Amino acid sequence: MLFSFVKVPCAAPMLLILLSKILIGGTIQDLSLLLVFGAGVLTPFIGVGIIGGCGSSSKIREHRDVIKAASGMILIGFGFWLLFWM
């Protein structure tokens, strides 16, 4: 719930822009943008739910360092992608 309060000021304007594009233009490309946006907003919640549910498992505890390193590399890679290609 706390993540939702932090996310809303950033995501709400984009959501409103996408919804207005769909209402005015209404192309399939606009609808696909909205679906991709929705998937991107929901992905952290699904990931936290899966990891939180399996976090108490002993198999996850054994690989905790690998998971931290992989998620850190993904975040760094995404940061470079945003920096250089956007």
N, CA, C and O atoms as CSV, one atom per row, in Angstrom:
chain,resi,resn,atom,element,x,y,z
A,1,MET,N,N,0.820,-1.194,0.000
A,1,MET,CA,C,0.000,0.000,0.000
A,1,MET,C,C,0.862,1.255,0.000
A,1,MET,O,O,0.533,2.237,-0.665
A,2,LEU,N,N,1.964,1.224,0.744
A,2,LEU,CA,C,2.820,2.398,0.816
A,2,LEU,C,C,3.419,2.726,-0.551
A,2,LEU,O,O,3.548,3.896,-0.910
A,3,PHE,N,N,3.782,1.698,-1.311
A,3,PHE,CA,C,4.335,1.923,-2.650
A,3,PHE,C,C,3.311,2.611,-3.549
A,3,PHE,O,O,3.689,3.409,-4.407
A,4,SER,N,N,2.038,2.321,-3.374
A,4,SER,CA,C,0.995,2.943,-4.197
A,4,SER,C,C,0.932,4.447,-3.968
A,4,SER,O,O,0.744,5.210,-4.916
A,5,PHE,N,N,1.087,4.881,-2.720
A,5,PHE,CA,C,1.046,6.312,-2.438
A,5,PHE,C,C,2.228,7.035,-3.068
A,5,PHE,O,O,2.100,8.191,-3.473
A,6,VAL,N,N,3.359,6.381,-3.154
A,6,VAL,CA,C,4.538,6.985,-3.759
A,6,VAL,C,C,4.428,6.974,-5.279
A,6,VAL,O,O,4.904,7.895,-5.942
A,7,LYS,N,N,3.810,5.946,-5.828
A,7,LYS,CA,C,3.743,5.760,-7.272
A,7,LYS,C,C,2.701,6.653,-7.944
A,7,LYS,O,O,2.896,7.059,-9.090
A,8,VAL,N,N,1.620,6.962,-7.272
A,8,VAL,CA,C,0.494,7.661,-7.898
A,8,VAL,C,C,0.877,9.010,-8.496
A,8,VAL,O,O,0.475,9.272,-9.629
A,9,PRO,N,N,1.626,9.887,-7.822
A,9,PRO,CA,C,1.947,11.171,-8.455
A,9,PRO,C,C,2.763,11.039,-9.741
A,9,PRO,O,O,2.719,11.920,-10.600
A,10,CYS,N,N,3.501,9.951,-9.870
A,10,CYS,CA,C,4.312,9.756,-11.074
A,10,CYS,C,C,3.519,9.064,-12.181
A,10,CYS,O,O,3.677,9.398,-13.356
A,11,ALA,N,N,2.683,8.123,-11.825
A,11,ALA,CA,C,1.995,7.318,-12.830
A,11,ALA,C,C,0.674,7.921,-13.286
A,11,ALA,O,O,0.257,7.690,-14.420
A,12,ALA,N,N,0.013,8.681,-12.437
A,12,ALA,CA,C,-1.316,9.202,-12.785
A,12,ALA,C,C,-1.310,10.116,-14.013
A,12,ALA,O,O,-2.197,9.973,-14.854
A,13,PRO,N,N,-0.361,11.049,-14.165
A,13,PRO,CA,C,-0.389,11.882,-15.380
A,13,PRO,C,C,-0.223,11.070,-16.665
A,13,PRO,O,O,-0.875,11.351,-17.671
A,14,MET,N,N,0.638,10.078,-16.627
A,14,MET,CA,C,0.830,9.242,-17.816
A,14,MET,C,C,-0.426,8.445,-18.123
A,14,MET,O,O,-0.801,8.288,-19.286
A,15,LEU,N,N,-1.068,7.948,-17.093
A,15,LEU,CA,C,-2.310,7.207,-17.281
A,15,LEU,C,C,-3.389,8.100,-17.878
A,15,LEU,O,O,-4.126,7.670,-18.765
A,16,LEU,N,N,-3.489,9.323,-17.407
A,16,LEU,CA,C,-4.486,10.252,-17.951
A,16,LEU,C,C,-4.204,10.599,-19.411
A,16,LEU,O,O,-5.130,10.717,-20.213
A,17,ILE,N,N,-2.930,10.762,-19.754
A,17,ILE,CA,C,-2.575,11.039,-21.145
A,17,ILE,C,C,-2.939,9.861,-22.041
A,17,ILE,O,O,-3.496,10.051,-23.123
A,18,LEU,N,N,-2.630,8.653,-21.600
A,18,LEU,CA,C,-2.957,7.466,-22.393
A,18,LEU,C,C,-4.466,7.297,-22.541
A,18,LEU,O,O,-4.950,6.958,-23.621
A,19,LEU,N,N,-5.204,7.530,-21.470
A,19,LEU,CA,C,-6.663,7.416,-21.557
A,19,LEU,C,C,-7.256,8.468,-22.488
A,19,LEU,O,O,-8.187,8.167,-23.235
A,20,SER,N,N,-6.739,9.696,-22.461
A,20,SER,CA,C,-7.254,10.724,-23.369
A,20,SER,C,C,-6.911,10.395,-24.823
A,20,SER,O,O,-7.706,10.666,-25.723
A,21,LYS,N,N,-5.724,9.807,-25.059
A,21,LYS,CA,C,-5.384,9.396,-26.430
A,21,LYS,C,C,-6.329,8.312,-26.923
A,21,LYS,O,O,-6.728,8.309,-28.088
A,22,ILE,N,N,-6.685,7.394,-26.036
A,22,ILE,CA,C,-7.590,6.318,-26.434
A,22,ILE,C,C,-8.981,6.866,-26.700
A,22,ILE,O,O,-9.636,6.448,-27.655
A,23,LEU,N,N,-9.443,7.792,-25.875
A,23,LEU,CA,C,-10.780,8.350,-26.061
A,23,LEU,C,C,-10.871,9.224,-27.310
A,23,LEU,O,O,-11.907,9.242,-27.975
A,24,ILE,N,N,-9.806,9.945,-27.635
A,24,ILE,CA,C,-9.835,10.826,-28.808
A,24,ILE,C,C,-9.521,10.051,-30.083
A,24,ILE,O,O,-10.301,10.079,-31.036
A,25,GLY,N,N,-8.384,9.360,-30.105
A,25,GLY,CA,C,-7.969,8.650,-31.313
A,25,GLY,C,C,-8.508,7.241,-31.385
A,25,GLY,O,O,-9.129,6.848,-32.372
A,26,GLY,N,N,-8.270,6.500,-30.350
A,26,GLY,CA,C,-8.794,5.152,-30.239
A,26,GLY,C,C,-8.175,4.130,-31.181
A,26,GLY,O,O,-8.887,3.273,-31.704
A,27,THR,N,N,-6.866,4.199,-31.411
A,27,THR,CA,C,-6.239,3.206,-32.272
A,27,THR,C,C,-5.785,2.006,-31.443
A,27,THR,O,O,-5.738,2.061,-30.215
A,28,ILE,N,N,-5.458,0.943,-32.132
A,28,ILE,CA,C,-4.960,-0.261,-31.472
A,28,ILE,C,C,-3.604,0.011,-30.826
A,28,ILE,O,O,-3.299,-0.548,-29.772
A,29,GLN,N,N,-2.791,0.859,-31.444
A,29,GLN,CA,C,-1.489,1.185,-30.872
A,29,GLN,C,C,-1.650,1.888,-29.527
A,29,GLN,O,O,-0.900,1.608,-28.592
A,30,ASP,N,N,-2.622,2.799,-29.419
A,30,ASP,CA,C,-2.859,3.461,-28.141
A,30,ASP,C,C,-3.318,2.474,-27.072
A,30,ASP,O,O,-2.911,2.574,-25.914
A,31,LEU,N,N,-4.147,1.542,-27.453
A,31,LEU,CA,C,-4.599,0.534,-26.510
A,31,LEU,C,C,-3.445,-0.360,-26.073
A,31,LEU,O,O,-3.363,-0.742,-24.906
A,32,SER,N,N,-2.557,-0.692,-26.999
A,32,SER,CA,C,-1.407,-1.518,-26.633
A,32,SER,C,C,-0.464,-0.755,-25.691
A,32,SER,O,O,0.135,-1.352,-24.797
A,33,LEU,N,N,-0.334,0.562,-25.890
A,33,LEU,CA,C,0.468,1.365,-24.958
A,33,LEU,C,C,-0.122,1.331,-23.555
A,33,LEU,O,O,0.609,1.247,-22.568
A,34,LEU,N,N,-1.450,1.398,-23.472
A,34,LEU,CA,C,-2.099,1.337,-22.169
A,34,LEU,C,C,-1.905,-0.029,-21.511
A,34,LEU,O,O,-1.706,-0.112,-20.299
A,35,LEU,N,N,-1.962,-1.082,-22.293
A,35,LEU,CA,C,-1.755,-2.419,-21.737
A,35,LEU,C,C,-0.322,-2.613,-21.251
A,35,LEU,O,O,-0.100,-3.223,-20.205
A,36,VAL,N,N,0.647,-2.100,-21.999
A,36,VAL,CA,C,2.047,-2.192,-21.585
A,36,VAL,C,C,2.283,-1.354,-20.333
A,36,VAL,O,O,3.021,-1.766,-19.438
A,37,PHE,N,N,1.658,-0.176,-20.267
A,37,PHE,CA,C,1.774,0.670,-19.083
A,37,PHE,C,C,1.188,-0.033,-17.858
A,37,PHE,O,O,1.786,-0.018,-16.783
A,38,GLY,N,N,0.032,-0.638,-18.024
A,38,GLY,CA,C,-0.589,-1.367,-16.924
A,38,GLY,C,C,0.258,-2.538,-16.465
A,38,GLY,O,O,0.371,-2.797,-15.267
A,39,ALA,N,N,0.850,-3.243,-17.409
A,39,ALA,CA,C,1.732,-4.360,-17.040
A,39,ALA,C,C,2.959,-3.858,-16.297
A,39,ALA,O,O,3.420,-4.500,-15.353
A,40,GLY,N,N,3.493,-2.714,-16.714
A,40,GLY,CA,C,4.652,-2.147,-16.030
A,40,GLY,C,C,4.341,-1.670,-14.632
A,40,GLY,O,O,5.184,-1.760,-13.740
A,41,VAL,N,N,3.128,-1.160,-14.429
A,41,VAL,CA,C,2.741,-0.710,-13.092
A,41,VAL,C,C,2.493,-1.908,-12.173
A,41,VAL,O,O,2.795,-1.842,-10.981
A,42,LEU,N,N,1.953,-2.988,-12.707
A,42,LEU,CA,C,1.629,-4.148,-11.880
A,42,LEU,C,C,2.808,-5.070,-11.609
A,42,LEU,O,O,2.787,-5.827,-10.638
A,43,THR,N,N,3.832,-5.020,-12.449
A,43,THR,CA,C,4.965,-5.934,-12.309
A,43,THR,C,C,5.646,-5.868,-10.935
A,43,THR,O,O,5.937,-6.922,-10.369
A,44,PRO,N,N,5.914,-4.676,-10.370
A,44,PRO,CA,C,6.534,-4.674,-9.032
A,44,PRO,C,C,5.665,-5.341,-7.968
A,44,PRO,O,O,6.184,-6.015,-7.079
A,45,PHE,N,N,4.357,-5.159,-8.051
A,45,PHE,CA,C,3.475,-5.772,-7.062
A,45,PHE,C,C,3.473,-7.291,-7.185
A,45,PHE,O,O,3.483,-8.004,-6.181
A,46,ILE,N,N,3.459,-7.772,-8.398
A,46,ILE,CA,C,3.485,-9.219,-8.608
A,46,ILE,C,C,4.822,-9.790,-8.138
A,46,ILE,O,O,4.862,-10.842,-7.499
A,47,GLY,N,N,5.916,-9.095,-8.457
A,47,GLY,CA,C,7.229,-9.561,-8.026
A,47,GLY,C,C,7.377,-9.578,-6.518
A,47,GLY,O,O,7.903,-10.537,-5.953
A,48,VAL,N,N,6.914,-8.519,-5.860
A,48,VAL,CA,C,6.990,-8.478,-4.396
A,48,VAL,C,C,6.124,-9.575,-3.786
A,48,VAL,O,O,6.506,-10.186,-2.787
A,49,GLY,N,N,4.967,-9.826,-4.377
A,49,GLY,CA,C,4.100,-10.878,-3.865
A,49,GLY,C,C,4.716,-12.254,-4.006
A,49,GLY,O,O,4.640,-13.072,-3.089
A,50,ILE,N,N,5.325,-12.509,-5.149
A,50,ILE,CA,C,5.942,-13.825,-5.363
A,50,ILE,C,C,7.161,-14.004,-4.461
A,50,ILE,O,O,7.318,-15.040,-3.815
A,51,ILE,N,N,8.013,-12.997,-4.423
A,51,ILE,CA,C,9.213,-13.101,-3.593
A,51,ILE,C,C,8.851,-13.114,-2.114
A,51,ILE,O,O,9.470,-13.829,-1.327
A,52,GLY,N,N,7.844,-12.321,-1.735
A,52,GLY,CA,C,7.422,-12.318,-0.340
A,52,GLY,C,C,6.817,-13.645,0.077
A,52,GLY,O,O,7.025,-14.103,1.201
A,53,GLY,N,N,6.074,-14.258,-0.820
A,53,GLY,CA,C,5.481,-15.542,-0.500
A,53,GLY,C,C,6.492,-16.661,-0.447
A,53,GLY,O,O,6.361,-17.590,0.349
A,54,CYS,N,N,7.488,-16.576,-1.283
A,54,CYS,CA,C,8.521,-17.620,-1.306
A,54,CYS,C,C,9.741,-17.250,-0.475
A,54,CYS,O,O,10.669,-18.048,-0.351
A,55,GLY,N,N,9.751,-16.045,0.096
A,55,GLY,CA,C,10.924,-15.569,0.830
A,55,GLY,C,C,11.240,-16.375,2.064
A,55,GLY,O,O,12.394,-16.445,2.487
A,56,SER,N,N,10.234,-16.980,2.643
A,56,SER,CA,C,10.496,-17.764,3.844
A,56,SER,C,C,10.969,-19.177,3.511
A,56,SER,O,O,11.338,-19.936,4.407
A,57,SER,N,N,10.960,-19.527,2.242
A,57,SER,CA,C,11.408,-20.845,1.827
A,57,SER,C,C,12.923,-20.965,1.991
A,57,SER,O,O,13.656,-20.004,1.758
A,58,SER,N,N,13.377,-22.119,2.382
A,58,SER,CA,C,14.815,-22.319,2.580
A,58,SER,C,C,15.572,-22.294,1.255
A,58,SER,O,O,16.751,-21.940,1.225
A,59,LYS,N,N,14.912,-22.664,0.165
A,59,LYS,CA,C,15.584,-22.625,-1.140
A,59,LYS,C,C,15.915,-21.190,-1.540
A,59,LYS,O,O,16.975,-20.932,-2.112
A,60,ILE,N,N,15.013,-20.258,-1.240
A,60,ILE,CA,C,15.260,-18.858,-1.568
A,60,ILE,C,C,16.369,-18.298,-0.679
A,60,ILE,O,O,17.217,-17.542,-1.151
A,61,ARG,N,N,16.367,-18.661,0.587
A,61,ARG,CA,C,17.394,-18.156,1.507
A,61,ARG,C,C,18.797,-18.568,1.074
A,61,ARG,O,O,19.752,-17.817,1.273
A,62,GLU,N,N,18.927,-19.747,0.487
A,62,GLU,CA,C,20.243,-20.207,0.040
A,62,GLU,C,C,20.778,-19.363,-1.107
A,62,GLU,O,O,21.992,-19.214,-1.245
A,63,HIS,N,N,19.892,-18.806,-1.936
A,63,HIS,CA,C,20.299,-18.060,-3.130
A,63,HIS,C,C,20.062,-16.560,-2.970
A,63,HIS,O,O,19.971,-15.841,-3.965
A,64,ARG,N,N,19.962,-16.087,-1.744
A,64,ARG,CA,C,19.657,-14.676,-1.505
A,64,ARG,C,C,20.726,-13.750,-2.090
A,64,ARG,O,O,20.390,-12.706,-2.650
A,65,ASP,N,N,21.988,-14.108,-1.974
A,65,ASP,CA,C,23.064,-13.255,-2.503
A,65,ASP,C,C,23.019,-13.179,-4.020
A,65,ASP,O,O,23.265,-12.118,-4.594
A,66,VAL,N,N,22.711,-14.278,-4.668
A,66,VAL,CA,C,22.611,-14.289,-6.129
A,66,VAL,C,C,21.427,-13.440,-6.578
A,66,VAL,O,O,21.529,-12.709,-7.563
A,67,ILE,N,N,20.325,-13.527,-5.876
A,67,ILE,CA,C,19.134,-12.742,-6.221
A,67,ILE,C,C,19.426,-11.254,-6.060
A,67,ILE,O,O,19.035,-10.453,-6.909
A,68,LYS,N,N,20.107,-10.877,-4.981
A,68,LYS,CA,C,20.453,-9.470,-4.776
A,68,LYS,C,C,21.385,-8.965,-5.878
A,68,LYS,O,O,21.200,-7.862,-6.391
A,69,ALA,N,N,22.376,-9.765,-6.237
A,69,ALA,CA,C,23.315,-9.353,-7.284
A,69,ALA,C,C,22.615,-9.225,-8.635
A,69,ALA,O,O,22.861,-8.272,-9.375
A,70,ALA,N,N,21.748,-10.179,-8.956
A,70,ALA,CA,C,21.045,-10.134,-10.240
A,70,ALA,C,C,20.085,-8.946,-10.299
A,70,ALA,O,O,20.007,-8.268,-11.323
A,71,SER,N,N,19.363,-8.691,-9.225
A,71,SER,CA,C,18.437,-7.557,-9.246
A,71,SER,C,C,19.201,-6.243,-9.298
A,71,SER,O,O,18.739,-5.295,-9.934
A,72,GLY,N,N,20.351,-6.160,-8.650
A,72,GLY,CA,C,21.171,-4.964,-8.739
A,72,GLY,C,C,21.682,-4.722,-10.147
A,72,GLY,O,O,21.678,-3.587,-10.626
A,73,MET,N,N,22.119,-5.779,-10.811
A,73,MET,CA,C,22.589,-5.650,-12.198
A,73,MET,C,C,21.454,-5.227,-13.130
A,73,MET,O,O,21.663,-4.428,-14.044
A,74,ILE,N,N,20.267,-5.757,-12.901
A,74,ILE,CA,C,19.109,-5.365,-13.718
A,74,ILE,C,C,18.807,-3.891,-13.520
A,74,ILE,O,O,18.552,-3.179,-14.492
A,75,LEU,N,N,18.831,-3.416,-12.275
A,75,LEU,CA,C,18.562,-1.998,-12.012
A,75,LEU,C,C,19.634,-1.100,-12.625
A,75,LEU,O,O,19.313,-0.053,-13.187
A,76,ILE,N,N,20.883,-1.493,-12.524
A,76,ILE,CA,C,21.955,-0.701,-13.125
A,76,ILE,C,C,21.817,-0.692,-14.648
A,76,ILE,O,O,21.977,0.354,-15.278
A,77,GLY,N,N,21.522,-1.842,-15.238
A,77,GLY,CA,C,21.325,-1.907,-16.683
A,77,GLY,C,C,20.153,-1.063,-17.141
A,77,GLY,O,O,20.234,-0.384,-18.165
A,78,PHE,N,N,19.064,-1.101,-16.390
A,78,PHE,CA,C,17.904,-0.277,-16.734
A,78,PHE,C,C,18.240,1.208,-16.618
A,78,PHE,O,O,17.782,2.015,-17.427
A,79,GLY,N,N,19.043,1.570,-15.609
A,79,GLY,CA,C,19.463,2.963,-15.472
A,79,GLY,C,C,20.296,3.428,-16.656
A,79,GLY,O,O,20.092,4.529,-17.168
A,80,PHE,N,N,21.243,2.584,-17.099
A,80,PHE,CA,C,22.029,2.945,-18.285
A,80,PHE,C,C,21.165,3.018,-19.527
A,80,PHE,O,O,21.377,3.881,-20.380
A,81,TRP,N,N,20.189,2.122,-19.641
A,81,TRP,CA,C,19.283,2.157,-20.781
A,81,TRP,C,C,18.505,3.467,-20.807
A,81,TRP,O,O,18.368,4.088,-21.861
A,82,LEU,N,N,17.994,3.891,-19.651
A,82,LEU,CA,C,17.278,5.165,-19.581
A,82,LEU,C,C,18.185,6.348,-19.877
A,82,LEU,O,O,17.769,7.317,-20.512
A,83,LEU,N,N,19.431,6.264,-19.413
A,83,LEU,CA,C,20.360,7.357,-19.587
A,83,LEU,C,C,20.781,7.536,-21.048
A,83,LEU,O,O,20.855,8.663,-21.537
A,84,PHE,N,N,21.057,6.430,-21.748
A,84,PHE,CA,C,21.629,6.528,-23.076
A,84,PHE,C,C,20.649,6.341,-24.233
A,84,PHE,O,O,20.919,6.822,-25.333
A,85,TRP,N,N,19.539,5.671,-24.028
A,85,TRP,CA,C,18.662,5.394,-25.151
A,85,TRP,C,C,17.288,6.068,-25.071
A,85,TRP,O,O,16.467,5.910,-25.975
A,86,MET,N,N,17.045,6.791,-24.030
A,86,MET,CA,C,15.738,7.447,-23.939
A,86,MET,C,C,15.872,8.923,-24.187
A,86,MET,O,O,14.878,9.648,-24.153
